[in-house]
Each structure stands twice: as C-alpha cells, then as structure tokens.
C-alpha cells in the first residue's frame, strides 16, 4: 500500500537537490571552465567546430543547455525577474548577431564565409552560456568570492607560464598533447619585439595573454586587499600577474591597465593610494633588475607610434573599410564572415563588428559592455559593506579593460580573451544578483 506520495512505506525517497547543492554544481562547472580556459592552450580545438571549439567553449555550451533546462523549471532557482541586467544586454547583442547572420545567408556568401558564419553562431552560444552560467548560477557572496579567487589562481598560473617563457625561452605548452584535440593554427607563442622575448603563456598570441591578465589584475587586487587568511599568497598572485603583463609587450594590455586605473584609483582610500605610490617604484626597480630595458621598450611602443610598421599598417587598412561598411551599414554582412586572410587585418574589434553586424551590432556590443560596467557599479552602490563595494568596483574595472582593449585588437578571433570578457560580464551580473537579494532580505 502506498501513501499520499505514491511511494510504499519504508521506501527511500530521493530528495530533490537543494538550491545550495545546485549552486555548488554551478560553481564546479565554472571552475572546470576556468581550468580548461587557462590550462589548455588556445590553439588546441575540437576540429569540427574550428577555432571556437576549445574545451572551455564546450563546457560553456553545456552550461547554456543546463541554464535553458533550469529556466524552464521555475523550482530550479533561476531568477526570472529583475535580478539580471546583463541578461538584457546579452539578449540585445545576440539578436543583433542573429539578424546579421540572416542578412548574410539571404544573399550569396562564399562557402568558406558561410561556414565561418555558422561557427560564429556556435561561438555566440558558448559566450551566452558562460554569461548565464555565472550570472544566474552564483547565488551567494561566498560563492562569488570563491569563483573570483579561482579566477585569480588561474590567471596567476597563466602569468607564471608566461614568465617562465620570458626568462628561459622554454615553451612548456609544446609538451601538452590532448587526445581528440587538434592544433588550429601553428603560432609562435614566443616571438621577438626589440631584443625581448614576447610571450603568450597558453594564449594564442601575446596580445591575448596581456589583455587576459589585465582583466584579471583588478580582481586579484580585490582578493589581496580584502583577504583575511592567505594574504601572502594573494599578493604573490598579484605580483605574478603584474610582472607578466609587461612581458607581453602589448599596447592593448597597457591601455587596459590604464583604463582599470581610471576606474579603481578614484575609489581607493588615501592609505591604499599611498601604498600603491610606494610600491610602484619598487616594482619598477624589480622589473629593471629582471629585464633591463623592458619598461623603456614598453614606453617606446607609444612614443614611437609614427615609425612603427605595425601601427602604420593598421591605419592604412582603416582607409579601405568604408566600402565594406557601406555595403551593409545596418545589419552588416554576417557575423564571422570578414576573414582577415581574404580581406584585411583590422586589429580593431569595433570596426570588425561594424562590418560584420552593422550599426545595430556595434551599438549592442557597446551597450553590453556598459551594462556590465554599470551593473557592477550598481552592486557597489547597493551595499554598505566596504569589501563588497570594492568587489563591485573591481569587476567594473575588469569589464572596462575589455571594452578599451577591443579598440586595438580583433578580440573575437582570440578564444581566451573573449571567454574571459564574457566571464567578467557574467561576474558583474552575479554581483548584482547577490546585492539585490541581500537588499530584499
């Protein structure tokens, strides 16, 4: 005989996973994404999916499927109301990309460009997965801080690999062979600029390496400043990340750092500003001892722009993009269809977005960044806790790094940089959710 539940007396009933258990599962999935994003070289991909088929992207795609399933079941804890501004930004950008895809496939496209457009939709799905998985999957401040610490650890490991490459010329990533993955494109992860090795860690290019670390540095500083235990190791992570960024010899990374400073410094206390002012000369002396002339070379990247062939080549290419924009100014020629090998290398993601997705795509991309920044700032304003306010401002700085760096390199062609960009936007959404729910309690 059965009871009202339809289960015979004495039979063990398997309880539904509690919200906290589901959140732990989400943090585990985000951690797996971080590990694969940093530990697996970006050039190693699942070949049928092309450049976007990195192991981290596959985890993000699984996260999107899991999020859709959770969204369809209200009891799974995905907030349907006002808790996620970044969801609106992501939706607008996704609609713009889909509109550009339809605009492209309804006219003649070469077979190669059509395949690129299809891969672009897969990439969009992966980016959406990581944003939604992070923004809606983290339901408490403790789990948010845990993910931030793991993000910093991953960035510190990436930095350590880059420092090893810079000091020794040994590329440890060449030893990593993973069954089922193929090398997408043979890149020289260690190359020269002036007399210095220009390193990439596990990223696909030194620019990507520097930009990813620049996005991680504000979060690393937050974790170090607010640490109660293990503060020494948090500062070691800051030192590794800070030392590795100049080794990329990347203008994009340095511009990103300046943007982060503009966001962070006005909110720092006089004591923290004084400490930073004292540490900067020490850092400069240490870098001079480790790599004499490196900081001077970085300075010359900006003072010698007019004589830099790479900068001149970029500006010359900009003169020819007008005809591509005029062909489809509203929705673009199709996301992912502007192949630099067939046309020109722009090194400017905003120009590339304007060509591929038109004014609609460019505006929604900028709105997505701005929503990420103001969402993180909104989380800061909603809290009276100094540490949480610092967290919100740090995430705003990380999103600002991405927004500024998109001006100087074609970010969507680099899976680690793009994956990190959408990760920090998702983290801004998670901070907003935590702040709003704490306010409602």
Secondary structure in CASP SS format (residue, H / E / C, confidence):
PFRMAT SS
TARGET T0000
AUTHOR 0000-0000-0000
METHOD secondary structure of the structure
MODEL  1
X C 1.00
X E 1.00
X C 1.00
X C 1.00
X C 1.00
X C 1.00
X C 1.00
X E 1.00
X C 1.00
X C 1.00
X C 1.00
X C 1.00
X C 1.00
X C 1.00
X C 1.00
X C 1.00
X C 1.00
X C 1.00
X H 1.00
X H 1.00
X H 1.00
X H 1.00
X H 1.00
X H 1.00
X H 1.00
X H 1.00
X H 1.00
X H 1.00
X H 1.00
X H 1.00
X H 1.00
X H 1.00
X H 1.00
X H 1.00
X H 1.00
X H 1.00
X H 1.00
X H 1.00
X H 1.00
X C 1.00
X C 1.00
X C 1.00
X C 1.00
X E 1.00
X E 1.00
X C 1.00
X H 1.00
X H 1.00
X H 1.00
X H 1.00
X H 1.00
X H 1.00
X C 1.00
X C 1.00
X H 1.00
X H 1.00
X H 1.00
X H 1.00
X H 1.00
X H 1.00
X H 1.00
X H 1.00
X H 1.00
X H 1.00
X H 1.00
X H 1.00
X H 1.00
X H 1.00
X H 1.00
X H 1.00
X H 1.00
X H 1.00
X C 1.00
X H 1.00
X H 1.00
X H 1.00
X C 1.00
X C 1.00
X C 1.00
X C 1.00
X C 1.00
X C 1.00
X C 1.00
X C 1.00
X H 1.00
X H 1.00
X H 1.00
X H 1.00
X H 1.00
X H 1.00
X H 1.00
X H 1.00
X H 1.00
X H 1.00
X H 1.00
X H 1.00
X H 1.00
X H 1.00
X H 1.00
X H 1.00
X H 1.00
X H 1.00
X H 1.00
X H 1.00
X H 1.00
X C 1.00
X C 1.00
X C 1.00
X C 1.00
X C 1.00
X H 1.00
X H 1.00
X H 1.00
X H 1.00
X H 1.00
X H 1.00
X H 1.00
X H 1.00
X H 1.00
X H 1.00
X H 1.00
X H 1.00
X H 1.00
X H 1.00
X H 1.00
X H 1.00
X H 1.00
X H 1.00
X H 1.00
X H 1.00
X H 1.00
X H 1.00
X H 1.00
X H 1.00
X H 1.00
X H 1.00
X H 1.00
X C 1.00
X C 1.00
X C 1.00
X H 1.00
X H 1.00
X H 1.00
X H 1.00
X H 1.00
X H 1.00
X H 1.00
X H 1.00
X H 1.00
X H 1.00
X H 1.00
X H 1.00
X H 1.00
X H 1.00
X H 1.00
X H 1.00
X H 1.00
X H 1.00
X H 1.00
X H 1.00
X H 1.00
X H 1.00
X H 1.00
X H 1.00
X H 1.00
X H 1.00
X H 1.00
X H 1.00
X C 1.00
X C 1.00
X C 1.00
X H 1.00
X H 1.00
X H 1.00
X H 1.00
X C 1.00
X C 1.00
X C 1.00
X C 1.00
X C 1.00
X C 1.00
X E 1.00
X E 1.00
X C 1.00
X C 1.00
X C 1.00
X C 1.00
X C 1.00
X C 1.00
X E 1.00
X E 1.00
X E 1.00
X E 1.00
X C 1.00
X C 1.00
X E 1.00
X E 1.00
X E 1.00
X E 1.00
X C 1.00
X C 1.00
X C 1.00
X C 1.00
X C 1.00
X C 1.00
X H 1.00
X H 1.00
X H 1.00
X H 1.00
X H 1.00
X H 1.00
X H 1.00
X H 1.00
X H 1.00
X H 1.00
X H 1.00
X H 1.00
X H 1.00
X H 1.00
X H 1.00
X H 1.00
X H 1.00
X H 1.00
X H 1.00
X H 1.00
X C 1.00
X C 1.00
X C 1.00
X C 1.00
X C 1.00
X H 1.00
X H 1.00
X H 1.00
X H 1.00
X H 1.00
X H 1.00
X H 1.00
X H 1.00
X H 1.00
X H 1.00
X H 1.00
X H 1.00
X H 1.00
X H 1.00
X H 1.00
X H 1.00
X H 1.00
X C 1.00
X C 1.00
X C 1.00
X H 1.00
X H 1.00
X H 1.00
X H 1.00
X H 1.00
X H 1.00
X H 1.00
X H 1.00
X H 1.00
X H 1.00
X H 1.00
X H 1.00
X H 1.00
X H 1.00
X H 1.00
X H 1.00
X H 1.00
X C 1.00
X C 1.00
X H 1.00
X H 1.00
X H 1.00
X H 1.00
X H 1.00
X H 1.00
X H 1.00
X H 1.00
X H 1.00
X H 1.00
X H 1.00
X H 1.00
X H 1.00
X H 1.00
X H 1.00
X H 1.00
X H 1.00
X H 1.00
X H 1.00
X H 1.00
X H 1.00
X C 1.00
X C 1.00
X C 1.00
X H 1.00
X H 1.00
X H 1.00
X H 1.00
X H 1.00
X H 1.00
X H 1.00
X H 1.00
X H 1.00
X H 1.00
X C 1.00
X H 1.00
X H 1.00
X H 1.00
X C 1.00
X H 1.00
X H 1.00
X H 1.00
X H 1.00
X H 1.00
X H 1.00
X H 1.00
X H 1.00
X H 1.00
X H 1.00
X C 1.00
X C 1.00
X C 1.00
X H 1.00
X H 1.00
X H 1.00
X H 1.00
X H 1.00
X H 1.00
X C 1.00
X C 1.00
X C 1.00
X C 1.00
X C 1.00
X C 1.00
X C 1.00
X C 1.00
X C 1.00
X C 1.00
X C 1.00
X C 1.00
X C 1.00
X C 1.00
X C 1.00
X C 1.00
X C 1.00
X C 1.00
X C 1.00
X C 1.00
X C 1.00
X H 1.00
X H 1.00
X H 1.00
X H 1.00
X H 1.00
X H 1.00
X H 1.00
X H 1.00
X H 1.00
X H 1.00
X H 1.00
X H 1.00
X H 1.00
X H 1.00
X H 1.00
X H 1.00
X H 1.00
X H 1.00
X H 1.00
X H 1.00
X H 1.00
X H 1.00
X H 1.00
X H 1.00
X H 1.00
X H 1.00
X H 1.00
X H 1.00
X H 1.00
X H 1.00
X H 1.00
X H 1.00
X H 1.00
X C 1.00
X C 1.00
X C 1.00
X C 1.00
X H 1.00
X H 1.00
X H 1.00
X H 1.00
X H 1.00
X H 1.00
X H 1.00
X H 1.00
X H 1.00
X H 1.00
X H 1.00
X H 1.00
X H 1.00
X H 1.00
X H 1.00
X H 1.00
X H 1.00
X H 1.00
X H 1.00
X H 1.00
X C 1.00
X C 1.00
X C 1.00
X C 1.00
X C 1.00
X H 1.00
X H 1.00
X H 1.00
X C 1.00
X H 1.00
X H 1.00
X H 1.00
X H 1.00
X H 1.00
X H 1.00
X H 1.00
X H 1.00
X H 1.00
X H 1.00
X H 1.00
X H 1.00
X H 1.00
X H 1.00
X H 1.00
X H 1.00
X H 1.00
X H 1.00
X H 1.00
X H 1.00
X H 1.00
X H 1.00
X H 1.00
X H 1.00
X H 1.00
X H 1.00
X C 1.00
END
